[in-house]
Amino acid sequence: MYTKTMYKWAAQEDVNYMDKNPLASFKMPKAPQKDGDIIVIPRNEVALVLAALEAKKTYRAVNWSWYTEFMLQTAMRTGEVRAARWDDIKENKLLVHQNYTLTHGLKNSTKTNKKRWVPLNKKCQDILNKLPQVEEYIFPWDRLAFQSYFHKKLKPLYQIELISHCYRPYDCRHTAISRWIEAGIPVPQVANWAGNTSEVIFKHYCNTTKEYEMPEL
């Protein structure tokens, strides 16, 4: 990734160290995802997580629980929430078409390079109504600060065993997708909202929902 960025810089018109970026079309293959990477936050721990994040609103002068709750309701990736704009909202749906990466800033595409519409339920709309519309972006907050703060506030809860894992922001996405499956939303629709394929949903999420008892037939 860093080598590709270096070549991209060297091939820029104003730098012109080389005529062409030899890695322009190269894509780094993704490492296989392990089933253990999918962590779903239990329902009884969600309130604890949100309360911990809301406990200190003075950090960067923002309420990080809103960011987290928005991920829990939409299954959007951390960078997708950061890149969401007010004018992306149409008729209670949000067009997800950008991603804010830690390495390259704003990227004019999603992780899978596919646009999608995500419905905004009442909880999402309540959050949006609380946010000031003074900037182009809905959550114009430092994504790195969010991830750092998230870990800082949840680590003590994990150490005293109030929560079962020291959750990561991305676990909010895992949780939302799993809850949709539990609610009986068809897998193709879940995949459409989440920006994945049905194959990925079946392989990585359908086995992480609540446990069911074997019925007597």
Buried (B, 14 or more C-beta within 10 A) or exposed (E): EEEBEEBBEBBEEEEEEEEEBEBEEEEEEEEEEEEEEBBBBEEEBBEBBBEBBBEEEEBEEBBBBBBBBBBBBBBBBBBBBBBBBBEBBEEEEBBBBBBBBEEEEEBEEBEBEEEBBBEBEEEBEEBBEEBEEEEEBBBEBBBEEBBEBBBEBBEEBBEEEEBEBBBBBBBBBBBBBBBBBEEEBEBEEBBBBBBBBBEBBBBBBBEBBEEEEEEEE
